[in-house]
Amino acid sequence: MEDVSSKKIERVITVGTDIGAYPNSLETSMKELDELCYADGAEVIGQMTQNLEKFNPKYLIGKGKVKEIKEMAENLEADAIVFNDELTGIQLRNLEDTIKKKVVDRTNLILDIFALRASTYEGKLQVELAQLEYQLPRLLGIKGWSRTGGGIGTRGPGEQIIETDRRRLLREIDKIKEKLNKAKKTRDTTRSKRMNSKIPTVSLVGYTNAGKSTILNRIKEDDSKEVFVKDMLFATLDPNSRKARLLSGREFIISDTVGFVSKLPTKLIEAFKSTLEEIKYSDLIVHVIDASSKDLEIAYDTTMNILQEIGIKDKKILTVFNKSDKIDLNSTTIPLKIKSQKIYISAKNDPDMNKLLKAIEENLPEEYIYTKLNFPYDDTDILYKLIERFDLKPIYKENFIEIELSLSKKEYSKLKRYVANV
C-alpha cells in the first residue's frame, strides 16, 4: 500500500457551499473535506465558503468569490484548490483559467484516495473504471490530460492516456469491464465454495474510520495477517476476510468492507458494486458506528442508503456503537431509532469484544444449543475431531472426558447420546 507520508505535501485551499453540503451542515461537510485532503496527502491552509440559492453554471460559485480565492491562493502560496462540490468540465476549465491553480473537486479527490489505497488487482481495476467514467463527460473542460506534475487529483489513468479521445476512453472502459467480469466469476466460485462449507459469514459495514478494521484485527485468529489500521478516512479500501472463532469455539468468516462517506461518488459505488454485493451473501451484517461522532444520524443514514442502493433490504443487521469509551453512556442520548439489536463497545476492551462475539452468535440465522458432552475414554474418535474443529479445552474426569460447546440442532441430534445428564 502506498503511503501518503512519502509524497510531497501539497498546500490546498478548500471551497464549499451550503447547498452542496446537504444533508450535512456546511461546517461538518468542510471538516470531512479537510480529513479527505489529509488522507490524500495534502495540508489544508485556507478555507472559503459561500451560501448560494443556486449553483453558477460557469464557476459553480459567484465570480466575486472566485477572485477572492485567487487572491488567497497567491497570498498563501497554495498548490491547489479543492471544491467540496462536484464540478463539470466547463467549471473546472473556467476556474483553473481564472485562479491559475490546479482545481480538484470532491469526487476526484475521493477517486484519487482510492487510487492511492487500492492494492488488489480487482480493486485497482474498479478504481480505474470509476476514474475513466468520471473523466469521460469532462473531456471538453479538463486540462488534466496533460498534467504531469503529480500530486492529489492526478493519479491513475489520466497520466497514461494523455490527449486521448473519447473513443479511446470508451475502449479502455470496455476492456476494464471485461476484466472485472472475469474477476467476478472467480469471486463467485470462491463464494460458492465458502457457502458450501457451511461456515457462517459476517460482514462489517459502516462509515469510514468507525473502527471496522480494528474490530476485525481483534476478532480474527492470531495466526492470520493483520489488517492495516490508521486514524484517517479510507485507511482500508480492499475487502479483507479472516477466520475467527465465536466464544463457543465455532469457526466463522468475518469480512471488512470499504468504509462509506457522505456524497460517495455514484461512479465509485457502481464500480465497487460487485464487491459490495458480497455483503448480500453474508449470514449477518455488523453495522459499526463511531459512538463519539457528532454526526451519528448522517453516518447511519449514509450507510443504510448505500446498503439499500446495492440491493440489501431484509438482511439481519447488528448495530455496534464502537468507541463508547470516548463518551459517557449514562448521560449521552443516541439520536437514532434503530429497530435491530444494538450494543455499545470499545474495540480496545477484551470484555467488550466478548460481548460482540456473543451478540454475533445470538444473531446468526442458525440456532445453536450450548451443551456439555461426555465421552468415555474408549470412545474418543469424535471427541478429538470436535476439539480440533472448535479449538476446545477438554476436562479430564474419572470416567469420561467433558467438553462444552455450541452445536447446531442437526449436530446436537447426531451427538445426543454424549450429552451430559444435568
C-alpha positions as CSV (number, residue, x, y, z in Angstrom):
1,M,0.0,0.0,0.0
2,E,1.3,3.4,-1.0
3,D,2.0,5.8,2.0
4,V,0.9,9.4,1.7
5,S,3.8,10.3,4.0
6,S,6.3,9.5,1.3
7,K,4.8,12.1,-1.0
8,K,5.2,15.9,-1.2
9,I,2.6,17.5,1.0
10,E,0.5,19.8,-1.2
11,R,-0.9,23.0,0.3
12,V,-4.5,23.4,-0.6
13,I,-7.4,25.7,-0.1
14,T,-10.9,24.1,0.4
15,V,-14.1,25.6,-1.0
16,G,-17.6,24.7,-0.2
17,T,-21.2,25.8,-0.5
18,D,-24.2,25.4,1.8
19,I,-26.4,23.7,-0.8
20,G,-23.6,21.4,-1.8
21,A,-23.1,20.3,1.9
22,Y,-26.6,19.0,2.3
23,P,-27.6,16.8,4.2
24,N,-24.6,17.7,6.4
25,S,-24.2,21.1,7.8
26,L,-21.6,23.2,5.9
27,E,-19.2,23.1,8.9
28,T,-19.4,19.3,9.2
29,S,-19.1,18.8,5.5
30,M,-16.0,21.0,5.3
31,K,-14.4,19.3,8.2
32,E,-14.9,16.0,6.4
33,L,-13.3,17.5,3.3
34,D,-10.3,18.5,5.4
35,E,-10.0,14.9,6.5
36,L,-10.2,13.7,2.9
37,C,-7.4,16.1,1.9
38,Y,-5.3,14.7,4.7
39,A,-6.0,11.2,3.6
40,D,-4.8,12.1,0.2
41,G,-1.5,13.7,1.4
42,A,-2.4,17.4,1.5
43,E,-2.4,20.1,4.0
44,V,-5.3,22.5,4.2
45,I,-4.0,26.0,4.6
46,G,-7.2,28.0,3.9
47,Q,-10.9,27.7,3.5
48,M,-13.6,29.6,1.6
49,T,-17.4,29.1,1.8
50,Q,-20.4,30.7,0.2
51,N,-24.2,30.5,0.8
52,L,-25.9,30.1,-2.6
53,E,-29.5,30.0,-3.8
54,K,-28.3,28.0,-6.9
55,F,-25.1,27.0,-8.5
56,N,-23.3,29.3,-11.0
57,P,-23.1,27.3,-14.3
58,K,-19.8,29.0,-15.2
59,Y,-17.9,28.7,-11.9
60,L,-20.3,26.9,-9.5
61,I,-19.7,29.8,-7.1
62,G,-20.0,33.5,-7.6
63,K,-17.5,35.4,-9.8
64,G,-16.5,37.6,-6.9
65,K,-15.8,34.7,-4.7
66,V,-13.5,33.2,-7.4
67,K,-11.4,36.4,-7.3
68,E,-11.2,36.1,-3.5
69,I,-9.9,32.5,-3.9
70,K,-7.4,33.6,-6.5
71,E,-6.0,36.3,-4.1
72,M,-6.0,33.9,-1.1
73,A,-4.1,31.2,-3.2
74,E,-1.5,33.8,-4.2
75,N,-1.0,35.1,-0.7
76,L,-0.8,31.7,0.9
77,E,1.2,30.1,-2.0
78,A,-1.3,27.3,-2.4
79,D,-0.7,24.4,-4.8
80,A,-4.3,23.5,-5.5
81,I,-8.0,24.4,-4.8
82,V,-10.3,21.6,-3.6
83,F,-14.0,22.0,-4.0
84,N,-16.5,20.2,-1.8
85,D,-18.9,20.0,-4.7
86,E,-18.7,18.1,-8.0
87,L,-17.6,20.3,-10.9
88,T,-18.4,20.0,-14.6
89,G,-15.6,20.0,-17.1
90,I,-16.5,23.6,-18.1
91,Q,-16.5,24.8,-14.5
92,L,-13.1,23.1,-13.9
93,R,-11.6,24.8,-17.0
94,N,-13.0,28.2,-16.1
95,L,-11.8,28.0,-12.5
96,E,-8.3,26.9,-13.5
97,D,-8.1,29.6,-16.2
98,T,-9.1,32.3,-13.6
99,I,-7.3,31.1,-10.5
100,K,-4.2,29.8,-12.3
101,K,-4.0,26.9,-9.9
102,K,-4.9,23.2,-10.1
103,V,-8.6,22.7,-9.2
104,V,-9.9,19.3,-7.8
105,D,-13.5,18.5,-6.8
106,R,-14.6,16.2,-4.0
107,T,-15.4,13.4,-6.4
108,N,-12.0,13.5,-8.0
109,L,-10.4,13.7,-4.5
110,I,-12.1,10.6,-3.3
111,L,-11.3,8.7,-6.5
112,D,-7.7,9.8,-6.0
113,I,-7.6,8.4,-2.5
114,F,-9.0,5.1,-3.8
115,A,-6.3,5.1,-6.4
116,L,-3.7,5.6,-3.7
117,R,-5.1,2.8,-1.4
118,A,-6.1,0.1,-3.9
119,S,-3.7,-2.8,-3.6
120,T,-5.5,-5.8,-5.2
121,Y,-5.8,-6.4,-8.9
122,E,-9.6,-6.1,-8.8
123,G,-9.5,-3.1,-6.5
124,K,-7.2,-1.2,-8.9
125,L,-9.4,-2.1,-11.9
126,Q,-12.5,-0.8,-10.0
127,V,-10.9,2.5,-9.2
128,E,-9.6,2.9,-12.7
129,L,-13.1,2.3,-14.2
130,A,-14.6,4.9,-11.8
131,Q,-11.9,7.4,-12.8
132,L,-12.4,6.9,-16.5
133,E,-16.1,7.2,-16.2
134,Y,-15.7,10.4,-14.2
135,Q,-13.4,11.9,-16.8
136,L,-15.5,10.9,-19.8
137,P,-18.1,13.7,-19.6
138,R,-15.4,16.2,-18.7
139,L,-13.2,15.8,-21.8
140,L,-14.2,19.2,-23.1
141,G,-13.2,21.0,-19.9
142,I,-10.4,19.0,-18.2
143,K,-6.9,20.1,-19.0
144,G,-5.8,17.3,-16.7
145,W,-4.9,15.1,-19.7
146,S,-1.6,17.0,-19.9
147,R,-1.0,17.3,-16.1
148,T,2.4,15.7,-15.4
149,G,3.2,17.3,-12.0
150,G,1.6,14.6,-9.9
151,G,0.0,15.1,-6.5
152,I,-3.6,15.0,-5.4
153,G,-6.2,14.6,-8.1
154,T,-3.7,13.4,-10.8
155,R,-3.1,9.7,-10.0
156,G,-4.4,7.0,-12.2
157,P,-5.3,6.6,-15.9
158,G,-5.1,10.4,-16.6
159,E,-1.3,10.2,-16.6
160,Q,-1.2,7.3,-19.1
161,I,-3.8,8.3,-21.6
162,I,-2.6,11.9,-22.3
163,E,-4.7,13.7,-25.0
164,T,-6.7,10.6,-25.6
165,D,-10.0,10.9,-27.4
166,R,-13.5,9.8,-26.4
167,R,-13.4,6.6,-28.4
168,R,-10.1,5.5,-26.9
169,L,-11.6,6.2,-23.5
170,L,-14.7,4.2,-24.2
171,R,-12.5,1.3,-25.4
172,E,-10.5,1.4,-22.2
173,I,-13.7,1.3,-20.2
174,D,-15.0,-1.7,-22.1
175,K,-11.7,-3.6,-21.5
176,I,-11.7,-2.9,-17.8
177,K,-15.4,-4.1,-17.5
178,E,-14.4,-7.3,-19.3
179,K,-11.6,-7.9,-16.9
180,L,-13.9,-7.2,-13.9
181,N,-16.4,-9.7,-15.2
182,K,-13.7,-12.3,-15.2
183,A,-12.7,-11.4,-11.7
184,K,-16.4,-11.6,-10.6
185,K,-16.6,-15.2,-11.9
186,T,-13.6,-16.1,-9.8
187,R,-15.1,-14.5,-6.8
188,D,-18.4,-16.2,-7.4
189,T,-16.6,-19.6,-7.4
190,T,-14.8,-18.7,-4.2
191,R,-18.1,-17.7,-2.6
192,S,-19.9,-20.9,-3.7
193,K,-17.1,-23.0,-2.0
194,R,-17.4,-20.9,1.2
195,M,-21.2,-21.2,1.3
196,N,-21.0,-25.0,0.7
197,S,-18.6,-25.3,3.6
198,K,-21.5,-24.2,5.9
199,I,-19.1,-21.8,7.8
200,P,-21.1,-18.7,8.9
201,T,-20.0,-15.4,7.3
202,V,-20.3,-11.9,8.9
203,S,-19.7,-8.6,7.1
204,L,-18.6,-5.4,8.8
205,V,-20.0,-2.3,7.3
206,G,-20.2,1.4,8.2
207,Y,-18.9,4.9,7.9
208,T,-15.2,5.2,7.2
209,N,-12.9,5.4,10.3
210,A,-15.6,3.9,12.5
211,G,-13.2,1.1,13.7
212,K,-14.2,-1.8,11.5
213,S,-10.6,-2.9,10.7
214,T,-9.7,-2.6,14.4
215,I,-12.6,-4.9,15.3
216,L,-11.6,-7.4,12.6
217,N,-8.0,-7.5,13.9
218,R,-9.3,-8.1,17.5
219,I,-11.6,-10.9,16.4
220,K,-9.5,-12.7,13.8
221,E,-7.5,-15.8,14.6
222,D,-4.0,-14.9,16.0
223,D,-2.1,-16.6,13.2
224,S,-3.8,-14.6,10.3
225,K,-2.5,-11.4,8.8
226,E,-3.2,-8.1,10.5
227,V,-5.4,-5.6,8.5
228,F,-3.9,-2.1,8.0
229,V,-5.3,0.4,10.6
230,K,-4.8,4.2,10.7
231,D,-6.8,7.1,12.0
232,M,-7.8,8.5,8.6
233,L,-10.6,8.3,6.2
234,F,-10.4,5.3,3.8
235,A,-7.4,3.8,5.5
236,T,-8.8,0.4,4.4
237,L,-10.0,0.1,0.8
238,D,-9.8,-3.5,-0.4
239,P,-12.1,-6.1,1.3
240,N,-10.4,-8.3,3.8
241,S,-11.7,-11.7,5.1
242,R,-10.3,-13.6,8.1
243,K,-11.2,-16.7,10.0
244,A,-12.4,-16.2,13.6
245,R,-14.0,-18.1,16.4
246,L,-17.1,-17.5,18.5
247,L,-16.9,-17.8,22.3
248,S,-18.2,-21.4,21.8
249,G,-15.2,-22.2,19.6
250,R,-17.3,-22.3,16.4
251,E,-15.5,-21.0,13.4
252,F,-16.8,-18.2,11.2
253,I,-15.6,-15.8,8.5
254,I,-15.5,-12.1,9.2
255,S,-15.1,-9.6,6.3
256,D,-14.2,-5.9,6.4
257,T,-15.5,-3.7,3.6
258,V,-14.6,-0.3,2.3
259,G,-15.9,2.5,4.6
260,F,-18.6,4.8,3.4
261,V,-18.7,8.6,3.4
262,S,-21.4,11.1,2.6
263,K,-21.6,12.1,-1.1
264,L,-19.7,9.0,-2.1
265,P,-19.3,9.2,-5.9
266,T,-22.0,7.3,-7.7
267,K,-19.5,6.0,-10.2
268,L,-17.4,4.6,-7.4
269,I,-20.4,2.8,-5.9
270,E,-21.2,1.4,-9.3
271,A,-17.6,0.3,-9.9
272,F,-17.5,-1.4,-6.4
273,K,-21.0,-2.7,-6.6
274,S,-19.9,-6.3,-7.5
275,T,-17.5,-6.3,-4.5
276,L,-20.0,-4.7,-2.1
277,E,-22.6,-7.3,-3.2
278,E,-20.6,-9.9,-1.3
279,I,-22.4,-8.4,1.7
280,K,-25.7,-9.8,0.4
281,Y,-24.4,-13.3,0.8
282,S,-23.3,-12.9,4.4
283,D,-25.3,-14.5,7.3
284,L,-25.1,-11.3,9.3
285,I,-24.3,-7.7,8.8
286,V,-22.5,-5.9,11.6
287,H,-23.0,-2.1,11.2
288,V,-20.2,-0.3,13.0
289,I,-20.9,3.3,14.1
290,D,-18.5,5.7,15.9
291,A,-20.4,6.4,19.1
292,S,-18.3,9.6,19.7
293,S,-19.2,11.1,16.3
294,K,-21.2,14.4,16.3
295,D,-23.0,13.3,13.1
296,L,-24.3,9.9,14.1
297,E,-27.5,10.2,12.1
298,I,-25.7,11.2,8.9
299,A,-23.2,8.3,9.3
300,Y,-26.1,5.9,10.0
301,D,-28.3,7.1,7.1
302,T,-25.4,7.2,4.6
303,T,-24.6,3.5,5.3
304,M,-28.2,2.4,5.2
305,N,-28.8,4.2,2.0
306,I,-25.8,2.6,0.3
307,L,-26.8,-0.8,1.5
308,Q,-30.3,-0.2,0.0
309,E,-28.7,1.0,-3.2
310,I,-26.8,-2.2,-3.7
311,G,-29.9,-4.3,-3.1
312,I,-29.7,-5.2,0.6
313,K,-33.1,-5.0,2.2
314,D,-34.1,-7.8,4.5
315,K,-30.7,-8.9,5.8
316,K,-30.3,-9.2,9.6
317,I,-28.2,-6.3,11.0
318,L,-26.5,-6.0,14.3
319,T,-25.7,-2.3,15.1
320,V,-22.5,-1.8,17.1
321,F,-21.6,1.6,18.6
322,N,-17.8,1.5,18.8
323,K,-15.5,3.9,20.7
324,S,-18.0,4.0,23.5
325,D,-15.1,4.6,25.9
326,K,-15.0,8.2,24.5
327,I,-18.5,9.1,25.7
328,D,-20.5,8.9,28.9
329,L,-23.2,6.3,28.2
330,N,-25.2,7.4,31.2
331,S,-25.6,11.0,30.1
332,T,-25.4,10.5,26.3
333,T,-28.6,10.0,24.2
334,I,-28.0,8.3,20.9
335,P,-30.4,10.1,18.5
336,L,-31.2,7.0,16.4
337,K,-34.3,4.9,16.1
338,I,-32.8,1.5,15.3
339,K,-35.2,-1.5,15.1
340,S,-32.4,-4.1,15.0
341,Q,-30.4,-5.2,18.1
342,K,-27.7,-2.7,19.2
343,I,-24.8,-2.9,21.5
344,Y,-22.1,-0.5,22.8
345,I,-18.5,-1.5,22.9
346,S,-14.9,-0.2,22.7
347,A,-12.7,-2.4,20.5
348,K,-9.9,-1.7,22.9
349,N,-11.5,-3.7,25.7
350,D,-11.5,-7.5,25.8
351,P,-14.8,-7.9,27.7
352,D,-16.5,-5.7,25.1
353,M,-15.1,-7.9,22.3
354,N,-16.5,-11.0,24.1
355,K,-19.8,-9.1,24.3
356,L,-19.6,-8.6,20.5
357,L,-18.8,-12.2,19.8
358,K,-21.8,-13.3,22.0
359,A,-24.1,-10.9,20.1
360,I,-22.8,-12.2,16.7
361,E,-23.6,-15.8,17.7
362,E,-27.0,-14.9,19.0
363,N,-27.9,-13.1,15.7
364,L,-26.6,-15.8,13.3
365,P,-29.6,-17.3,11.5
366,E,-29.0,-20.9,12.6
367,E,-29.9,-21.7,16.1
368,Y,-27.3,-23.2,18.4
369,I,-27.6,-25.2,21.6
370,Y,-25.0,-24.7,24.3
371,T,-24.3,-28.1,25.9
372,K,-21.8,-30.3,27.7
373,L,-20.7,-33.6,26.1
374,N,-19.2,-36.5,28.0
375,F,-17.1,-39.0,26.1
376,P,-16.0,-42.3,27.6
377,Y,-12.2,-42.9,27.4
378,D,-12.8,-45.8,25.0
379,D,-14.9,-43.7,22.6
380,T,-12.8,-40.6,21.7
381,D,-12.7,-40.5,17.9
382,I,-15.4,-37.9,17.5
383,L,-14.2,-36.1,20.6
384,Y,-10.7,-35.3,19.1
385,K,-12.3,-34.1,15.9
386,L,-14.5,-31.7,17.8
387,I,-11.6,-30.5,19.9
388,E,-9.6,-29.7,16.8
389,R,-12.5,-28.1,14.9
390,F,-13.8,-25.9,17.8
391,D,-10.4,-25.3,19.5
392,L,-11.7,-26.7,22.8
393,K,-10.1,-27.4,26.1
394,P,-11.3,-30.8,27.4
395,I,-11.8,-31.5,31.1
396,Y,-10.5,-34.9,32.1
397,K,-12.6,-36.6,34.7
398,E,-12.6,-40.1,36.3
399,N,-14.8,-41.9,33.8
400,F,-15.1,-39.6,30.9
401,I,-13.7,-36.5,29.1
402,E,-16.0,-33.4,29.1
403,I,-16.2,-30.6,26.6
404,E,-18.5,-27.6,26.4
405,L,-19.6,-26.1,23.1
406,S,-22.5,-24.8,20.9
407,L,-24.0,-27.2,18.4
408,S,-26.5,-26.7,15.6
409,K,-29.7,-28.6,16.0
410,K,-28.6,-31.1,13.4
411,E,-25.2,-31.6,15.2
412,Y,-26.9,-31.8,18.6
413,S,-29.2,-34.6,17.3
414,K,-26.3,-36.6,16.0
415,L,-24.3,-36.3,19.3
416,K,-27.3,-36.6,21.6
417,R,-26.0,-39.8,23.2
418,Y,-23.0,-37.9,24.5
419,V,-25.0,-35.1,26.1
420,A,-24.3,-34.8,29.8
421,N,-27.1,-35.6,32.2
422,V,-27.6,-32.4,34.2
